[in-house]
Amino acid sequence: FLPSTHTHSLTNTEPQTNMLLKQLLFVCWCLCTVSLLPSPSPALGQEDVIELVFWQTDVRGSNGAAQGTQAGELLTAIELFEAQYPSIRVRMEDVGWGELLPRLVEATIRGRGLPDITWVGNTQVAELVARGTFVPLSSYFFRWSNDVGRDQTSDLWSKIVFDYFLDGQWWVSPIAVGTRLLYYRTDLLEQAGVPTDAPPTWADLYERAQQVSSQLSGVAGAGLYASLSDVAHYFTPVMAAHGASPLTPDGECNLDTAQFRAALSYWTDFYLNGVTPFANGTYNEYDPMFLNGELAYYMQGPWFYNSILAEGLEDRVGVASFPGGPSGQFGFLGGEGAAVTS
Protein backbone atom coordinates (compact mmCIF):
# COMPACT_ATOMS: atom_id res chain seq x y z
CA PHE A 1 0.00 0.00 0.00
CA LEU A 2 2.98 2.36 0.29
CA PRO A 3 3.01 4.84 -2.60
CA SER A 4 6.11 5.68 -4.59
CA THR A 5 7.53 9.17 -4.25
CA HIS A 6 6.74 10.07 -7.84
CA THR A 7 3.45 10.79 -9.55
CA HIS A 8 1.82 7.85 -11.22
CA SER A 9 -1.49 6.79 -12.75
CA LEU A 10 -2.65 3.37 -11.63
CA THR A 11 -4.07 1.16 -14.34
CA ASN A 12 -4.35 -2.17 -12.55
CA THR A 13 -3.96 -3.77 -9.15
CA GLU A 14 -2.13 -6.98 -8.34
CA PRO A 15 -4.15 -9.42 -6.24
CA GLN A 16 -2.79 -9.95 -2.75
CA THR A 17 -5.38 -12.53 -1.73
CA ASN A 18 -3.00 -15.27 -0.58
CA MET A 19 -1.04 -13.00 1.77
CA LEU A 20 -4.19 -11.40 3.17
CA LEU A 21 -5.80 -14.76 3.76
CA LYS A 22 -2.70 -15.98 5.59
CA GLN A 23 -2.88 -13.01 7.94
CA LEU A 24 -6.62 -13.24 8.45
CA LEU A 25 -6.52 -16.96 9.12
CA PHE A 26 -3.97 -16.29 11.86
CA VAL A 27 -6.43 -13.88 13.45
CA CYS A 28 -9.15 -16.53 13.41
CA TRP A 29 -6.63 -19.01 14.82
CA CYS A 30 -6.04 -16.59 17.71
CA LEU A 31 -9.78 -16.60 18.35
CA CYS A 32 -9.73 -20.36 18.47
CA THR A 33 -6.81 -20.59 20.87
CA VAL A 34 -7.92 -17.70 23.07
CA SER A 35 -11.19 -19.53 23.59
CA LEU A 36 -9.33 -22.78 24.34
CA LEU A 37 -11.56 -24.56 21.87
CA PRO A 38 -11.29 -28.30 21.21
CA SER A 39 -9.99 -29.86 18.02
CA PRO A 40 -12.48 -30.13 15.16
CA SER A 41 -14.89 -33.02 15.37
CA PRO A 42 -16.60 -34.58 12.37
CA ALA A 43 -20.18 -34.36 13.64
CA LEU A 44 -21.55 -31.60 15.85
CA GLY A 45 -24.98 -30.64 17.03
CA GLN A 46 -26.20 -27.04 17.03
CA GLU A 47 -25.56 -26.79 20.78
CA ASP A 48 -21.88 -27.65 20.22
CA VAL A 49 -21.21 -24.74 17.86
CA ILE A 50 -19.54 -21.68 19.36
CA GLU A 51 -20.24 -18.30 17.76
CA LEU A 52 -17.60 -15.55 17.75
CA VAL A 53 -18.43 -11.95 16.84
CA PHE A 54 -16.00 -10.05 14.61
CA TRP A 55 -16.23 -6.29 13.89
CA GLN A 56 -14.75 -5.12 10.60
CA THR A 57 -14.74 -1.66 9.00
CA ASP A 58 -15.41 -2.18 5.29
CA VAL A 59 -19.09 -1.32 5.57
CA ARG A 60 -21.30 -3.07 3.03
CA GLY A 61 -24.44 -1.56 1.53
CA SER A 62 -27.84 -3.20 1.39
CA ASN A 63 -26.75 -4.96 -1.81
CA GLY A 64 -23.72 -6.43 -0.04
CA ALA A 65 -21.25 -4.21 -1.91
CA ALA A 66 -18.42 -2.66 0.10
CA GLN A 67 -16.13 0.33 -0.42
CA GLY A 68 -13.04 -1.84 -0.68
CA THR A 69 -12.14 -5.51 -1.07
CA GLN A 70 -11.64 -6.16 2.65
CA ALA A 71 -15.12 -7.48 3.39
CA GLY A 72 -15.04 -10.04 0.58
CA GLU A 73 -11.57 -11.29 1.51
CA LEU A 74 -12.60 -11.60 5.14
CA LEU A 75 -15.66 -13.64 4.25
CA THR A 76 -13.46 -15.96 2.19
CA ALA A 77 -11.03 -16.34 5.11
CA ILE A 78 -13.90 -17.04 7.50
CA GLU A 79 -15.31 -19.72 5.19
CA LEU A 80 -11.92 -21.44 5.05
CA PHE A 81 -11.55 -21.24 8.81
CA GLU A 82 -15.04 -22.57 9.51
CA ALA A 83 -14.44 -25.47 7.13
CA GLN A 84 -11.36 -26.41 9.14
CA TYR A 85 -13.02 -25.80 12.52
CA PRO A 86 -16.71 -26.77 12.20
CA SER A 87 -17.26 -26.18 15.92
CA ILE A 88 -16.84 -22.43 15.39
CA ARG A 89 -18.97 -19.88 13.57
CA VAL A 90 -17.65 -16.37 13.02
CA ARG A 91 -20.33 -13.69 12.71
CA MET A 92 -18.89 -10.68 10.90
CA GLU A 93 -20.51 -7.32 11.66
CA ASP A 94 -19.88 -4.04 9.80
CA VAL A 95 -18.81 -1.12 11.99
CA GLY A 96 -17.64 2.02 10.18
CA TRP A 97 -14.40 3.72 11.13
CA GLY A 98 -16.31 6.66 12.58
CA GLU A 99 -18.17 4.36 14.97
CA LEU A 100 -15.45 1.86 15.81
CA LEU A 101 -13.47 3.63 18.53
CA PRO A 102 -16.48 5.12 20.38
CA ARG A 103 -18.25 1.74 20.41
CA LEU A 104 -15.16 -0.10 21.65
CA VAL A 105 -14.59 2.49 24.39
CA GLU A 106 -18.25 2.45 25.46
CA ALA A 107 -18.37 -1.35 25.60
CA THR A 108 -15.12 -1.45 27.58
CA ILE A 109 -16.43 1.03 30.14
CA ARG A 110 -19.77 -0.75 30.44
CA GLY A 111 -18.12 -4.14 30.71
CA ARG A 112 -20.32 -5.72 28.06
CA GLY A 113 -20.99 -5.52 24.34
CA LEU A 114 -17.46 -6.06 23.05
CA PRO A 115 -16.98 -8.33 20.05
CA ASP A 116 -14.64 -11.28 20.39
CA ILE A 117 -12.30 -9.80 17.78
CA THR A 118 -12.14 -6.41 16.12
CA TRP A 119 -10.45 -4.59 13.30
CA VAL A 120 -8.49 -1.61 14.66
CA GLY A 121 -6.45 1.31 13.34
CA ASN A 122 -2.89 1.95 14.49
CA THR A 123 -3.81 5.35 15.96
CA GLN A 124 -6.41 3.68 18.22
CA VAL A 125 -4.30 0.91 19.72
CA ALA A 126 -2.51 2.72 22.58
CA GLU A 127 -5.74 4.14 24.03
CA LEU A 128 -7.55 0.80 23.88
CA VAL A 129 -4.61 -1.06 25.42
CA ALA A 130 -4.55 1.49 28.26
CA ARG A 131 -8.29 0.98 28.78
CA GLY A 132 -7.88 -2.80 28.97
CA THR A 133 -9.92 -3.53 25.84
CA PHE A 134 -7.48 -6.06 24.34
CA VAL A 135 -5.69 -9.18 25.49
CA PRO A 136 -2.00 -9.62 24.58
CA LEU A 137 -1.23 -11.83 21.59
CA SER A 138 2.45 -12.53 22.32
CA SER A 139 1.89 -16.09 23.50
CA TYR A 140 -0.09 -16.88 20.36
CA PHE A 141 2.59 -15.42 18.09
CA PHE A 142 5.07 -17.58 20.02
CA ARG A 143 2.99 -20.75 19.63
CA TRP A 144 2.45 -20.06 15.93
CA SER A 145 6.19 -19.55 15.45
CA ASN A 146 6.94 -22.80 17.27
CA ASP A 147 4.41 -24.67 15.13
CA VAL A 148 6.04 -23.56 11.87
CA GLY A 149 9.63 -23.43 13.14
CA ARG A 150 10.13 -19.75 12.31
CA ASP A 151 9.58 -16.45 14.10
CA GLN A 152 6.46 -15.12 12.37
CA THR A 153 7.01 -11.59 13.70
CA SER A 154 10.24 -11.36 11.69
CA ASP A 155 8.10 -10.74 8.59
CA LEU A 156 6.70 -7.54 10.07
CA TRP A 157 8.17 -4.25 8.86
CA SER A 158 10.17 -2.66 11.68
CA LYS A 159 8.59 0.77 11.12
CA ILE A 160 5.17 -0.44 12.32
CA VAL A 161 6.22 -2.48 15.34
CA PHE A 162 5.91 0.40 17.82
CA ASP A 163 2.20 0.79 16.96
CA TYR A 164 1.28 -2.73 18.06
CA PHE A 165 4.06 -3.86 20.43
CA LEU A 166 3.61 -2.00 23.72
CA ASP A 167 5.00 -2.69 27.18
CA GLY A 168 6.73 -5.84 25.97
CA GLN A 169 3.59 -7.37 24.45
CA TRP A 170 2.00 -7.78 21.02
CA TRP A 171 -1.58 -6.47 21.16
CA VAL A 172 -2.57 -6.48 17.49
CA SER A 173 -1.92 -8.73 14.51
CA PRO A 174 -0.93 -6.25 11.75
CA ILE A 175 -2.67 -6.71 8.41
CA ALA A 176 -2.16 -3.57 6.32
CA VAL A 177 -0.02 -0.44 6.29
CA GLY A 178 -0.13 2.56 4.02
CA THR A 179 -0.15 6.30 3.53
CA ARG A 180 -2.95 8.45 2.20
CA LEU A 181 -2.73 9.64 -1.40
CA LEU A 182 -3.66 12.69 -3.44
CA TYR A 183 -6.22 11.91 -6.15
CA TYR A 184 -6.96 14.50 -8.85
CA ARG A 185 -9.34 14.72 -11.78
CA THR A 186 -7.20 15.49 -14.81
CA ASP A 187 -10.30 16.15 -16.92
CA LEU A 188 -11.47 18.91 -14.57
CA LEU A 189 -7.98 20.41 -14.32
CA GLU A 190 -7.75 20.58 -18.10
CA GLN A 191 -11.12 22.33 -18.31
CA ALA A 192 -9.98 24.89 -15.75
CA GLY A 193 -6.67 25.51 -17.48
CA VAL A 194 -4.72 24.07 -14.56
CA PRO A 195 -1.60 21.88 -14.98
CA THR A 196 -2.67 18.25 -15.09
CA ASP A 197 0.36 16.88 -13.27
CA ALA A 198 0.51 16.48 -9.50
CA PRO A 199 1.20 19.69 -7.54
CA PRO A 200 4.78 19.49 -6.22
CA THR A 201 4.12 21.67 -3.14
CA TRP A 202 1.22 22.34 -0.80
CA ALA A 203 1.24 25.96 -2.01
CA ASP A 204 0.80 24.71 -5.57
CA LEU A 205 -2.12 22.52 -4.48
CA TYR A 206 -3.91 25.47 -2.89
CA GLU A 207 -3.30 27.74 -5.89
CA ARG A 208 -4.53 25.15 -8.39
CA ALA A 209 -7.55 24.13 -6.31
CA GLN A 210 -8.52 27.78 -5.89
CA GLN A 211 -8.30 28.28 -9.66
CA VAL A 212 -10.58 25.28 -10.28
CA SER A 213 -13.14 26.66 -7.82
CA SER A 214 -13.19 30.03 -9.56
CA GLN A 215 -13.22 28.66 -13.12
CA LEU A 216 -15.68 25.75 -12.98
CA SER A 217 -19.24 26.17 -11.74
CA GLY A 218 -20.40 23.42 -9.42
CA VAL A 219 -16.89 22.04 -8.89
CA ALA A 220 -15.05 22.33 -5.56
CA GLY A 221 -11.30 22.72 -5.63
CA ALA A 222 -10.37 20.23 -2.92
CA GLY A 223 -11.84 17.94 -0.29
CA LEU A 224 -10.18 18.41 3.12
CA TYR A 225 -10.81 16.81 6.50
CA ALA A 226 -10.80 18.36 9.95
CA SER A 227 -12.30 15.71 12.25
CA LEU A 228 -10.30 14.37 15.17
CA SER A 229 -9.98 10.91 13.65
CA ASP A 230 -8.57 12.32 10.40
CA VAL A 231 -6.16 14.96 11.71
CA ALA A 232 -3.23 12.56 11.99
CA HIS A 233 -3.55 11.22 8.46
CA TYR A 234 -4.15 14.48 6.62
CA PHE A 235 -2.97 17.48 8.65
CA THR A 236 0.18 15.98 10.18
CA PRO A 237 1.98 15.85 6.78
CA VAL A 238 1.10 19.53 6.22
CA MET A 239 2.35 20.41 9.67
CA ALA A 240 5.63 18.54 9.15
CA ALA A 241 6.12 20.11 5.72
CA HIS A 242 5.92 23.53 7.37
CA GLY A 243 8.56 22.55 9.93
CA ALA A 244 6.12 22.16 12.84
CA SER A 245 5.92 19.43 15.47
CA PRO A 246 3.07 18.99 17.97
CA LEU A 247 5.50 18.10 20.77
CA THR A 248 8.90 19.29 21.94
CA PRO A 249 11.72 16.74 22.41
CA ASP A 250 10.66 16.69 26.09
CA GLY A 251 7.07 15.79 25.22
CA GLU A 252 5.63 19.22 25.95
CA CYS A 253 2.97 20.93 23.83
CA ASN A 254 4.61 22.71 20.90
CA LEU A 255 1.68 24.25 19.04
CA ASP A 256 2.45 27.90 19.82
CA THR A 257 5.05 28.31 17.11
CA ALA A 258 5.23 30.26 13.87
CA GLN A 259 5.57 27.01 11.93
CA PHE A 260 2.42 25.48 13.41
CA ARG A 261 0.42 28.68 12.92
CA ALA A 262 1.52 28.77 9.27
CA ALA A 263 0.38 25.16 8.75
CA LEU A 264 -2.95 25.74 10.49
CA SER A 265 -3.58 28.93 8.53
CA TYR A 266 -2.85 27.07 5.30
CA TRP A 267 -5.32 24.30 6.19
CA THR A 268 -8.17 26.55 7.36
CA ASP A 269 -7.82 28.93 4.38
CA PHE A 270 -9.24 26.20 2.14
CA TYR A 271 -12.60 26.46 3.90
CA LEU A 272 -12.50 30.17 4.75
CA ASN A 273 -11.85 31.04 1.11
CA GLY A 274 -14.37 28.61 -0.34
CA VAL A 275 -11.88 26.19 -1.88
CA THR A 276 -13.23 23.20 0.08
CA PRO A 277 -17.00 22.86 0.50
CA PHE A 278 -17.28 21.61 4.10
CA ALA A 279 -15.80 22.71 7.41
CA ASN A 280 -15.70 19.08 8.49
CA GLY A 281 -16.53 16.90 5.50
CA THR A 282 -16.01 13.14 5.48
CA TYR A 283 -15.60 10.49 2.81
CA ASN A 284 -19.39 10.11 2.84
CA GLU A 285 -19.62 13.51 1.14
CA TYR A 286 -16.33 13.60 -0.73
CA ASP A 287 -16.25 10.13 -2.33
CA PRO A 288 -19.36 10.64 -4.48
CA MET A 289 -18.39 14.24 -5.28
CA PHE A 290 -15.03 13.14 -6.67
CA LEU A 291 -16.50 10.23 -8.61
CA ASN A 292 -19.24 12.48 -10.04
CA GLY A 293 -16.78 15.14 -11.26
CA GLU A 294 -17.68 17.70 -8.57
CA LEU A 295 -14.30 17.70 -6.80
CA ALA A 296 -10.89 18.29 -8.39
CA TYR A 297 -8.40 17.25 -5.66
CA TYR A 298 -9.09 14.68 -2.98
CA MET A 299 -7.04 12.99 -0.26
CA GLN A 300 -8.02 9.38 0.39
CA GLY A 301 -6.52 5.99 1.06
CA PRO A 302 -5.25 3.48 -1.52
CA TRP A 303 -8.48 1.48 -1.22
CA PHE A 304 -10.36 4.33 -2.93
CA TYR A 305 -8.81 3.32 -6.23
CA ASN A 306 -11.18 0.34 -6.28
CA SER A 307 -14.05 2.83 -6.60
CA ILE A 308 -12.27 4.62 -9.43
CA LEU A 309 -11.85 1.35 -11.30
CA ALA A 310 -15.48 0.42 -10.67
CA GLU A 311 -16.60 3.71 -12.22
CA GLY A 312 -14.21 3.38 -15.19
CA LEU A 313 -12.42 6.65 -14.32
CA GLU A 314 -8.82 5.45 -14.39
CA ASP A 315 -8.06 7.49 -17.54
CA ARG A 316 -9.35 10.69 -15.91
CA VAL A 317 -7.71 10.36 -12.50
CA GLY A 318 -4.12 10.90 -11.42
CA VAL A 319 -2.67 9.58 -8.17
CA ALA A 320 0.33 10.95 -6.29
CA SER A 321 2.02 11.14 -2.93
CA PHE A 322 1.25 14.20 -0.84
CA PRO A 323 2.99 17.43 -1.91
CA GLY A 324 5.98 18.89 -0.10
CA GLY A 325 6.69 22.12 1.73
CA PRO A 326 9.54 24.27 3.04
CA SER A 327 10.75 21.48 5.35
CA GLY A 328 10.25 18.50 3.04
CA GLN A 329 7.68 15.97 1.87
CA PHE A 330 5.85 13.79 4.38
CA GLY A 331 3.08 11.22 4.65
CA PHE A 332 1.46 9.77 7.74
CA LEU A 333 2.01 6.03 8.04
CA GLY A 334 -1.35 4.54 8.90
CA GLY A 335 -2.04 0.90 9.57
CA GLU A 336 -4.72 -1.64 10.39
CA GLY A 337 -4.82 -4.92 12.21
CA ALA A 338 -6.99 -7.22 14.27
CA ALA A 339 -7.15 -7.61 18.03
CA VAL A 340 -8.80 -10.02 20.45
CA THR A 341 -10.85 -8.31 23.15
CA SER A 342 -10.68 -8.98 26.85
N, C-alpha and C positions, 0 to 999 in steps of 0.2 A: 504493500500500500504506500510505501514511501515514494514521493515524486522525485523526478530528477530535477536538477537545478536549472535546466533550460526549458524554454517553452516547447510544448509539443501538442499535437492533436491526436487523440486516441481514436483508433479505428477498430480495435478489437480487444477483447480481454481473454487472457489465458486461464482456463479452468484450474482452480486450486482445490477441487473437491476432495481428493484423497488426503491432502494434508489437513484440511479443515475437519474431515471426518475423524481422522486420527486424534485430533485434539478434543473434539466433542465427545468421542467415545471414552476418552480418559475421564472427562467430567462425569459422565454417567457411571463409569466404574467407581469414581469417588463416592457417588451417591450409594452405590451398592455396598461398598465397604464401610462407609460411615454408618449405615444402617445395620451392619453386621448380618447381612442377609445370607441365607443358606445357598448352597450350590443349586443350579437349575435342576428341576425334576421334570420328568417327561409328562406327567399328568397332574393337573392341579384343578381344584375346585375354585369357584369364585371367591370363597372366603379365604383362600390361601394367597390371593393376589394382593400385593402391596402397591398402593398408588403414591407416587412422588410428584409434587407440584414444582414446575419449573417456569420461572418468569424470564421472558426474553423480550427484546426491545424493537424488533422489526415488525411493527404493527401491521396486521393484515386487514384489508377492507372486507366488506360483506361478501365480496366475490372470492375471498381467499387470497387476493393478490397483495403483495407486500412491496415496500419501497425498495428493498434490496433483495439479495439472494439468501440472506441469513436464515429466514424462516424455513425455506424449502430445504436447505442443507441440514438444518436442525431436525426437521421431521424425518429426513432420510436416516440421520444418525440414530434417532430414537427408535425407528423401525428395526434397524440392525441390532441395537442393544436389546430391545424387547424380544427379538427372535432368539438371541443367545441366552437371555434370562427371562423365561416366560413367567416367573413369579413376580415380576415387576412391571408396572405400567407407569409411564411418565406422561403426566398431563401438562402440556405446554400452554401457558397463558401469555397473551400479549400485554405488555405494559410499556407505554411510550417512555422515551427518555425524560420527558418533562415530569412524569409521574413517578418514575422509579425511585429516586432518592427519598422524596417525601413519604412514599408508602413504606419503604424499608425502615426509615427512621420511626414512623408512627407505629409500625408493627413491633419494632424492637422495644419501644417505650411501653407499649401496652402489654407486651409479653405474649402476644398471640397474633396470628395472621401472617406470619412469615412463610414464604415458600420453602421447600426443601433445598432448592438451588436457585441461584439467580445470576443473570447477566449483570455486569457491573462495569462502569467506566473507571479509568485509572485515577481520575480526579476525585472519585467518591470513596476510594478504598480506605484511606487513612481515617476518615471520620467514622466509617462504619466499623472498622476494627476497634477504634477507641470506644465505640458504643457497645461493643460485644455482640455485634450482629453475626459475625462469621466465626467458624471454627477453623483452626489451622490445618493446612493440607500437607505439611512437611512429612508426616509419617506415611502418607499415601504416595507422595512422590518417591520416598525412600523404598517403599514396598514395590512400586512399579519398576524402579530402577533395578532392584534386586531380581525381579522376575525376568527382566530382559537382559540382565548382565551389563547394563550401561547406565550411567547417570543421565536421566532424561532432562534434567535442568540444564545440562551443558549445551543443549540446542537453543536455549533462550538467549536472545540478544542482550548483551550486558547493559545497554542503555535503558532497558525497561525494568531491570531487576528491582531498583529502589522503589518502584511503584507498588510492587506486590510482595516484596520480602521485607517485613518490618519486625523489629525486635527479635530477630533470629528465627523467624517463622515465615513460611510461605502461606499466604492467605487467599490467593487467587490463582487459578490456572489460566495463564495468558493465552489469548486466542488471536487477537489482531492488534496491529499497531499502525499508526499512520498520521500524516499531517493533513490539515485542511488545504484546499486548492482554490485557485481563482478561476472561475468559469466566465467566459465572455462570449456574447453573441456577435460574431464577425459580420453577420448580415446587417444588424442594427448599426454597428460602428461604421460600416461602409455608407449606409444611408445618411448618417450624421456627419460624414466627412472626417471621421476620427481614425487614426492609425489602427489597423486591424491586427497588429501584433500585441503581445502582452505588455502592459506598462512596466517599465523597468524599476520605477520608484513609486512610493506611496503618493508623492506629489503629482506624478503623472497620472495615476489612477484617479485622483480627485479631479484634476483638470479635464480629463477625458470624459469622466462620468458626468461632470457638470455640463459639458458641451452637449452630450447626448440629451440630457434633460431639457436643455434650452432649444434644441433643434428638432426633436421628435415629439409630437403630441401623443400623450397617452403612454409614454415610455419613461420609466424611472432610470436614473443613471446607475444606481448601485443598491444592492440589498445588504444592509449592515445589521448586526445584532448588538444588543445591549443588556440582555438578561444575565443574571448571575451565573447560570450554568454555561453560558457561551463566552463569558469574558476571557477565560483562559485561552480558549482556542483561537479567538479572533482578535482581541485587543492586545494580548500579550506580545505578539509579533510586532505590532505597531509601536508599542511602548519600547521594546528592545531596539527597534530600528531607529528610534529617536534618542537612544542612549540612556533610557530610564530603567530603573529597577524598583520593584515594589518594596524591597527590603534592603537595609544596609548589610554589610558583612557581619554585623553583630546581631542581625535578626530584628532590628528596629524598623518601624514604619518609615518609608523613604519616598512618600508621595508628594511632599512639599518641595519639589525641585523644578527648575526651569524645564528640564527635559520631560518630566512627567506632564507638566502643564501643556507643553507643546503637543505631546501625543494626544492628550485628552481633548484639546482644542481641535486638533485635526479630526478626531473621530466624531465629535459632536457637531462640527460644521456641516457634515453630510446632511444631518437632519435639519439643522437650523436654517440652512440655505436651500432646502428643498431638493437635495440630490438623492436622498433615500426617502422612501414614502412613509416609513413608520418609525416612531420613537423607539419601539421595542418589538419589531417584527420577528417572526419565527419562520422556520421552514414551511409551516403550514400556509403562510401567505406567499413566501418568496418562491418556493418550488414551482407552483403553477404559473406565477408571473413570468419566471424565466422561460419555462417551456412554451408559454403562449406568446413569447416575443414582446413582453411588457417590461422587461428588465434587462439592462445591458451587461452589467457586471454583477457577479454573485459569488460569494464564498460558501463552499459546501465541502462535504467529505467526498472521498473517492467513490463511495457507493452511489452517489448521485449520477454517475455516468451511466449506470444501468437505465435510469429514467430517460437519459438523452438517447441512448440506443433504442429504447422502446418507442420513442417518438420519432425516430428516424432523423434526428437533428445533428448527427455527428459531423456533417459537412458544413454546418453553420455555427459550430461551437468550438472555441479554442480553450485549452486547459493549460494552466501554468502554476508554478510555485508562487507564493506571495511575493509582492514587490519588496524592494529594499529601501533603506533610508540612510541618513547621515552616518549611522553607526553600524550599518551592515544589513544583511538579509537574514530573516529568521522565520521559523515556523514552529508552532507548538506541537510537541510530540504527544498525541493522544493515544489511547489504547483501550482495549476491551478484554474482558475475561469472564470467567465463571467462578462463583464461590458457593460453598455449602454453608447454610445458615445454622445458627446455634439452636 
